[in-house]
Amino acid sequence: MYSVTQRINDVKQPTGGYLNPAKLHVKKEDDGMTLHEQENIHPSIIGLAVDYLSRYLLTADAEKAFDISLKGMQIAIHLKIIDEKERKNLFEPLNPALDDLTIINACKICSFDVWYRNFRMARMAKPYTEINPDQETIENIRIMVKRAESFFKKYGPVLSDGFTFEHDGYSDLVTAGDGDYLTETTLWDFKVSKKKPTSKHTLQILMYWIMGQHSGKKEFENIKNIGIFNPRLNTVYQIAVTEIPASVITEIEEYVICY
Protein backbone atom coordinates (compact mmCIF):
# COMPACT_ATOMS: atom_id res chain seq x y z
CA MET A 1 0.00 0.00 0.00
CA TYR A 2 1.25 3.44 -0.96
CA SER A 3 0.67 7.09 -0.30
CA VAL A 4 0.39 9.28 -3.40
CA THR A 5 3.98 10.51 -3.11
CA GLN A 6 5.33 7.01 -2.46
CA ARG A 7 3.51 5.68 -5.51
CA ILE A 8 4.88 8.49 -7.69
CA ASN A 9 8.43 7.61 -6.66
CA ASP A 10 7.80 3.98 -7.57
CA VAL A 11 6.28 4.61 -11.02
CA LYS A 12 8.31 4.73 -14.23
CA GLN A 13 6.75 7.51 -16.30
CA PRO A 14 6.93 7.80 -20.08
CA THR A 15 9.49 10.22 -21.55
CA GLY A 16 8.54 13.74 -20.44
CA GLY A 17 6.09 12.37 -17.89
CA TYR A 18 2.40 11.60 -18.05
CA LEU A 19 1.90 15.36 -17.92
CA ASN A 20 4.94 17.14 -19.30
CA PRO A 21 5.63 20.23 -17.15
CA ALA A 22 6.33 22.15 -20.37
CA LYS A 23 2.58 21.95 -21.09
CA LEU A 24 1.75 24.07 -18.05
CA HIS A 25 0.80 27.71 -18.56
CA VAL A 26 3.21 29.89 -16.60
CA LYS A 27 2.60 33.26 -14.94
CA LYS A 28 5.31 35.03 -13.00
CA GLU A 29 4.13 37.26 -10.14
CA ASP A 30 6.19 40.24 -9.02
CA ASP A 31 6.26 41.65 -5.51
CA GLY A 32 9.65 43.35 -5.77
CA MET A 33 11.07 41.10 -3.03
CA THR A 34 14.24 39.01 -3.28
CA LEU A 35 14.90 35.97 -1.11
CA HIS A 36 18.21 35.38 0.64
CA GLU A 37 20.32 32.75 -1.09
CA GLN A 38 21.25 30.79 2.04
CA GLU A 39 18.93 28.98 4.48
CA ASN A 40 20.05 26.93 7.46
CA ILE A 41 17.29 24.33 7.87
CA HIS A 42 16.16 21.49 5.63
CA PRO A 43 14.09 22.50 2.57
CA SER A 44 11.33 20.06 3.53
CA ILE A 45 10.80 21.85 6.86
CA ILE A 46 10.75 25.22 5.10
CA GLY A 47 8.18 23.93 2.63
CA LEU A 48 5.92 22.63 5.38
CA ALA A 49 6.28 25.82 7.41
CA VAL A 50 5.30 27.98 4.43
CA ASP A 51 2.33 25.72 3.65
CA TYR A 52 1.00 25.43 7.20
CA LEU A 53 1.56 29.08 8.10
CA SER A 54 -0.31 30.01 4.91
CA ARG A 55 -3.20 27.80 6.03
CA TYR A 56 -3.03 29.41 9.45
CA LEU A 57 -3.46 32.88 7.94
CA LEU A 58 -6.42 31.55 5.94
CA THR A 59 -8.22 29.86 8.82
CA ALA A 60 -6.91 31.57 11.98
CA ASP A 61 -6.93 28.03 13.41
CA ALA A 62 -3.42 26.84 14.26
CA GLU A 63 -4.44 23.31 15.22
CA LYS A 64 -6.31 22.82 11.94
CA ALA A 65 -3.47 24.31 9.90
CA PHE A 66 -0.84 22.12 11.58
CA ASP A 67 -3.08 19.04 11.78
CA ILE A 68 -0.57 16.53 10.38
CA SER A 69 2.19 17.88 12.62
CA LEU A 70 -0.15 17.54 15.60
CA LYS A 71 -0.83 13.92 14.73
CA GLY A 72 2.91 13.35 14.59
CA MET A 73 3.32 15.13 17.91
CA GLN A 74 0.82 12.82 19.57
CA ILE A 75 2.91 9.84 18.49
CA ALA A 76 6.06 11.59 19.75
CA ILE A 77 4.36 12.38 23.07
CA HIS A 78 3.43 8.71 23.46
CA LEU A 79 7.09 7.82 22.86
CA LYS A 80 8.22 10.54 25.31
CA ILE A 81 10.08 12.47 22.60
CA ILE A 82 8.19 15.57 23.70
CA ASP A 83 5.64 16.20 26.44
CA GLU A 84 2.32 18.02 26.46
CA LYS A 85 3.74 21.11 28.15
CA GLU A 86 6.37 21.49 25.42
CA ARG A 87 3.69 21.03 22.77
CA LYS A 88 1.67 23.89 24.25
CA ASN A 89 4.78 26.06 24.53
CA LEU A 90 5.31 25.67 20.79
CA PHE A 91 1.71 26.41 19.80
CA GLU A 92 0.74 29.21 22.18
CA PRO A 93 3.04 31.93 20.72
CA LEU A 94 1.81 31.40 17.13
CA ASN A 95 0.65 34.75 15.80
CA PRO A 96 -0.76 35.72 12.37
CA ALA A 97 1.53 38.76 12.45
CA LEU A 98 4.31 36.27 11.56
CA ASP A 99 6.81 37.52 14.15
CA ASP A 100 10.13 35.69 14.42
CA LEU A 101 9.02 33.41 17.27
CA THR A 102 5.97 32.28 15.29
CA ILE A 103 8.15 31.27 12.36
CA ILE A 104 10.75 29.57 14.56
CA ASN A 105 8.09 27.59 16.41
CA ALA A 106 6.30 26.71 13.16
CA CYS A 107 9.51 25.13 11.88
CA LYS A 108 9.91 23.12 15.07
CA ILE A 109 6.27 21.98 14.94
CA CYS A 110 6.59 20.93 11.29
CA SER A 111 9.48 18.64 12.17
CA PHE A 112 6.90 16.29 13.73
CA ASP A 113 5.19 15.61 10.40
CA VAL A 114 7.60 12.75 9.79
CA TRP A 115 6.37 10.90 12.88
CA TYR A 116 2.96 10.60 11.21
CA ARG A 117 3.92 10.34 7.54
CA ASN A 118 7.03 8.16 7.67
CA PHE A 119 7.58 6.67 11.11
CA ARG A 120 10.62 4.66 10.04
CA MET A 121 12.47 7.84 9.10
CA ALA A 122 11.40 9.79 12.18
CA ARG A 123 14.09 8.52 14.51
CA MET A 124 16.78 9.55 12.02
CA ALA A 125 15.39 13.08 11.66
CA LYS A 126 16.95 16.04 13.44
CA PRO A 127 15.32 16.68 16.86
CA TYR A 128 13.00 19.69 17.01
CA THR A 129 15.26 21.31 19.60
CA GLU A 130 18.00 21.56 16.96
CA ILE A 131 15.81 23.23 14.34
CA ASN A 132 16.62 26.90 14.74
CA PRO A 133 16.15 28.99 11.58
CA ASP A 134 18.51 31.95 11.34
CA GLN A 135 17.37 35.47 10.47
CA GLU A 136 17.76 35.03 6.73
CA THR A 137 15.74 31.82 6.78
CA ILE A 138 13.06 33.45 8.91
CA GLU A 139 12.80 36.36 6.49
CA ASN A 140 12.55 34.01 3.51
CA ILE A 141 9.71 32.07 5.12
CA ARG A 142 7.89 35.31 5.97
CA ILE A 143 8.18 36.57 2.38
CA MET A 144 6.93 33.28 0.95
CA VAL A 145 3.93 33.17 3.30
CA LYS A 146 3.08 36.74 2.35
CA ARG A 147 3.30 35.72 -1.31
CA ALA A 148 0.90 32.86 -0.59
CA GLU A 149 -1.47 35.34 1.04
CA SER A 150 -1.35 37.52 -2.08
CA PHE A 151 -1.88 34.44 -4.26
CA PHE A 152 -5.03 33.50 -2.36
CA LYS A 153 -6.42 37.01 -2.73
CA LYS A 154 -5.89 36.87 -6.48
CA TYR A 155 -6.81 33.27 -7.26
CA GLY A 156 -9.13 32.43 -4.34
CA PRO A 157 -11.14 32.22 -2.31
CA VAL A 158 -10.00 28.87 -0.97
CA LEU A 159 -12.96 26.56 -0.48
CA SER A 160 -11.07 23.63 1.03
CA ASP A 161 -7.55 22.88 2.25
CA GLY A 162 -5.83 19.71 3.37
CA PHE A 163 -8.50 17.70 1.57
CA THR A 164 -8.59 13.91 1.34
CA PHE A 165 -10.33 11.42 -0.95
CA GLU A 166 -12.43 9.09 1.19
CA HIS A 167 -13.68 6.65 0.32
CA ASP A 168 -13.76 5.77 -3.35
CA GLY A 169 -10.91 8.08 -4.35
CA TYR A 170 -8.35 5.74 -2.84
CA SER A 171 -7.63 2.28 -4.22
CA ASP A 172 -6.32 -0.97 -2.81
CA LEU A 173 -2.85 0.22 -3.89
CA VAL A 174 -2.95 3.98 -3.17
CA THR A 175 -4.44 4.28 0.29
CA ALA A 176 -3.27 7.67 1.52
CA GLY A 177 -2.63 11.19 0.29
CA ASP A 178 -3.92 14.68 0.98
CA GLY A 179 -4.03 17.71 -1.30
CA ASP A 180 -3.32 21.33 -0.56
CA TYR A 181 -6.04 23.72 -1.75
CA LEU A 182 -9.27 23.87 -3.74
CA THR A 183 -10.62 27.11 -5.16
CA GLU A 184 -13.85 27.32 -7.16
CA THR A 185 -12.52 25.63 -10.31
CA THR A 186 -8.89 24.71 -9.55
CA LEU A 187 -6.99 22.16 -7.51
CA TRP A 188 -3.76 23.75 -6.29
CA ASP A 189 -0.56 22.29 -4.92
CA PHE A 190 2.16 24.35 -3.23
CA LYS A 191 5.83 23.68 -3.98
CA VAL A 192 8.73 25.63 -2.47
CA SER A 193 11.46 24.16 -4.65
CA LYS A 194 14.19 26.31 -6.18
CA LYS A 195 13.48 24.57 -9.48
CA LYS A 196 10.53 24.51 -11.87
CA PRO A 197 7.90 21.75 -11.55
CA THR A 198 8.95 18.23 -12.52
CA SER A 199 6.98 15.35 -13.99
CA LYS A 200 6.62 13.96 -10.46
CA HIS A 201 4.93 17.19 -9.39
CA THR A 202 2.53 17.18 -12.34
CA LEU A 203 1.68 13.51 -11.81
CA GLN A 204 0.93 14.27 -8.18
CA ILE A 205 -1.63 16.99 -8.90
CA LEU A 206 -3.16 14.97 -11.73
CA MET A 207 -3.53 11.99 -9.38
CA TYR A 208 -5.23 14.28 -6.86
CA TRP A 209 -7.69 15.47 -9.51
CA ILE A 210 -8.46 11.90 -10.64
CA MET A 211 -8.87 10.72 -7.05
CA GLY A 212 -11.15 13.66 -6.36
CA GLN A 213 -13.36 12.69 -9.28
CA HIS A 214 -13.52 9.09 -8.07
CA SER A 215 -14.22 10.15 -4.48
CA GLY A 216 -17.71 11.36 -5.31
CA LYS A 217 -17.26 14.41 -3.08
CA LYS A 218 -19.20 17.45 -4.26
CA GLU A 219 -16.26 19.84 -3.81
CA PHE A 220 -14.50 18.20 -6.75
CA GLU A 221 -17.41 18.44 -9.20
CA ASN A 222 -16.47 21.90 -10.55
CA ILE A 223 -12.70 21.43 -10.56
CA LYS A 224 -11.68 22.00 -14.19
CA ASN A 225 -8.03 23.01 -13.74
CA ILE A 226 -4.97 21.83 -11.84
CA GLY A 227 -2.17 24.14 -10.80
CA ILE A 228 1.00 24.63 -8.82
CA PHE A 229 2.00 27.77 -6.98
CA ASN A 230 5.64 28.15 -6.00
CA PRO A 231 6.03 31.06 -3.55
CA ARG A 232 9.82 30.75 -3.67
CA LEU A 233 9.81 31.43 -7.42
CA ASN A 234 6.59 33.47 -7.05
CA THR A 235 5.26 31.69 -10.11
CA VAL A 236 1.92 30.11 -11.01
CA TYR A 237 1.72 27.00 -13.22
CA GLN A 238 -1.70 25.91 -14.45
CA ILE A 239 -3.49 23.74 -17.03
CA ALA A 240 -7.11 22.87 -17.83
CA VAL A 241 -7.88 19.19 -17.46
CA THR A 242 -9.46 19.26 -20.93
CA GLU A 243 -5.96 19.90 -22.32
CA ILE A 244 -4.78 16.53 -20.98
CA PRO A 245 -5.43 13.53 -23.28
CA ALA A 246 -8.14 11.18 -21.99
CA SER A 247 -5.79 8.26 -22.66
CA VAL A 248 -3.31 9.69 -20.13
CA ILE A 249 -5.98 9.95 -17.46
CA THR A 250 -7.13 6.39 -18.18
CA GLU A 251 -3.59 5.03 -17.91
CA ILE A 252 -3.04 6.75 -14.57
CA GLU A 253 -6.34 5.36 -13.30
CA GLU A 254 -5.50 1.81 -14.41
CA TYR A 255 -1.73 1.60 -14.01
CA VAL A 256 -0.72 4.18 -11.38
CA ILE A 257 -3.67 4.27 -8.98
CA CYS A 258 -4.98 0.84 -10.02
CA TYR A 259 -8.71 1.25 -9.61
N, C-alpha and C positions, 0 to 999 in steps of 0.2 A: 504494500500500500504506500502511496506517495502523496506528498503535498504537491501543489501546483509547481512550485519552484524546484522541488526535487525531481519531478517528472520531466521538466524542461531540461535539466542538466543530464538526464538519462537518454533523451531523444536525439537521434541523428537527423537533423533537418536537411532538406534539399539545398542545393547551392543557392546562396542568397537568403535562405530561410523561407519558411511557409509564407511569411509576410515580410518582404524585403524592406528594411528601414528606409531605403531610398524612395519608396512609394509614399511615404508620409509627407503631408504638407507642413511646411516649417514656417513659423512666425517668431521672429526675435523681438522680445520686449526690451525696453530701454529705460532704466531708472537712474542712469548716471552714476551708479555705484560700482566699485571695483572690489572684488574679494582679495584678501591676503593670500599669497601663494602657499604659505606653510600653515599646517594644522597639526596639532600634537596628540590627537586621539584617533582611533580607528575610523575609517570612512563609514563603516556600517553603523556605528554609534551616532555619527553626525547625521546620517540619513534618517535614522529613526527619530532623533531629537527634532529635526526639522519637520518631519511628518507629524509627530505627536503634538508638538507645540502648535503647529498650524491647526490641528484638530481642536486643540484647547482654545485657541482664539475663536474658532467657529462656534464651539458649544458652551464655553465657559464652564465646562465640567471636566476637571482634571482626571478623575477616576475613569470616566468614559474614554477620554482621549488616550490615556495610557493603559487601556484595558489589558492588552497582551502582556505588558510589563508587570502589571499587577498580578496576573495569573502566574507569571514566572516568580514573582516575589513570594507568593504564597507557598510555592514549592520550596524556595530557598529558606523561608521561615521554618517550614517543617523540618528542613535539614540543618537548621541552626546556623545558616550562612549569614543571616540577618535576623533581627528581632522586630517585633511590632513597633516598639518605640522608635527604632531607627527608620522604619518605613514611614511613620508619621513625620519624623523630622525632615525627611526628603520631600514629602508632599506638601506640608503646610506652607512653606515659603513660596510656592509656585504663584506667579503673578502675571496677569496678561500684559503688564507693562514691559515684560521681557527684560527685567534687570539681570545683572550678572549672576546672582545667586539662583534665579529661576533657571537660567540656561545651564549652569553647572549641575544643579540637582536633576534637571531633565536628562542630562547625559548619564548621570549615575543610575537613574531609574531605568533608562532604556537598556542598560547593560544586563538587566534581568530578563529581557525578552528570550535570550538563548535558553534559559531554564525551562521555558514553556515550549519553544519551537524546536529545539535540538538538544535534548537533555544530555546526550553523550558528549557534546562539545562543551557543555556548560562548565565542567570542572577544569577545563583547560583555558577558559576565558580569563581575562584580567579581572581581578576583584574590583567591585564598585568603588572601594576606597582609594584605588589607584587611578581612577579616571578623573582627571583634573584638567579640563580644557584651559589653555592659556588665553590671554586677552585677544590675540588675533583670531583664535578659533571661536571664541565667544562672539566676537564681532561678525564673523562670517555666518554663524548660525543665525544671529539676529537679522542680518540682511536677508538671508534666504527665507526666513519665516515671514518677514515683511513683504517679500516678493510673492510668497504664497498668498498672503492676505490680499494683495493687489490683484493677483490672478483670480481669486474667488469673486472679487467685486466685478471683474470684467466678464468672466465666463460662467459665473454662478447664476442663481444661488445653488448651494450644495443641498441636495435632497436626502442623501444618505452617505455615510462614511463608515469604513470598516465593515462593509457588507460581506455576507457569506451566502452560500448557495444551497442550503437545505431545501428539500431533501433530494430532489431528483436531479439537481445540478451536479452532484458528485457521482462518481461511478465506483465500481468495485475496486478499480485501480487507483483513481485519484480521489482521495477521501478527505482532503483538507485543502484550505486555501481561502484567503480573504482579500478582497479588493480595497482600493483606497477611497475613491469618491465617485458618486453619481450626481450629475446635474440633470437638467430636464431631458436632454437628448444624447448625452455623452457619458461614457465610462472613462474615468481618468485614473492614471497611475502616476505617482510621483517618483522620480529618480533624481538622485543628487550626485550622479557620476560626473567626472570631469570630461567624459567622452560622450559622443552622440549615442542615441539608442542603438542597440544591437538586435540581431534576430531573436535572441533569447527574450529580450524585453518585449518585442512585438508579438512573439508567440504567447507570452504571459498575458498581455491584455486581450488578445484574441481568444485565448482559453477562457478568461473571465467572462467575456461577452457570450461565448457559446454556453458556458455553464449557467449564466444568468438566464438565457433563453430556455434552457432545459429545466431550470428550477421551478418555473411556473409562477414566480413572484411577480406581482404587478409592477413593481418599480423598474423592472427590466423591459417592460412592453414597449416603451417609447425610445429606448436607447438605439440610436441610429449611427452613432459615431464612437470610435475609440480614440483615446489620445494619451499622450504623455506630457507632463510638465516637468521641466528640470529647472528648479530655482537657482541652481549653481550657474548654469549657462543662461538662465532667464529666457528660456526658449520653449515654445509650444510646438508639439508634433501631433498631427491629427489626420484621421482618414475616415471617410464614410464606409460603413460595412458593405454597402452596395458596390464599392470599388474593389472588393476582395472576391476573387472567383469562388463560386459555390463549391467547386471541386476541392478547393483548399479547405474550406470549412468542413466539408464531409470527411476529408482525410483526417483532420484533427479530431473530429468526433469519433471516428472509427479506430484510428491508429494511436493517437496520443492520449485521449481521455478514455477511450475504449468503452463507449456506451453499449 
